[in-house]
Amino acid sequence: MHWISFVTGVVVTVFGYALFIGGKNFEEEFTEEDEDVLIHDFQSRYVTLSCQTCRKLKRHKEIENYLFECIKCRRQVDVRVS
């Protein structure tokens, strides 16, 4: 029974070391900027709206602020305030 506890402790220690210490090298690899990579700050949201063309509740992707597009039929839904 003591060997099982010892082996479990070693595995947890190695996992903790790899998680906290080993991950720093992984983050440093992606801090370098390449000229070929484009980074967009806008992240699209997905919401469930009623689509008039599909006549069902479908997922819509936000393409602009409060302007959504149905994933299935590509119909745009504008919920902006005029």
Helices and strands as residue ranges (DSSP letters): H 2-20, H 23-29, E 46-51, E 56-64, E 67-70, E 76-78
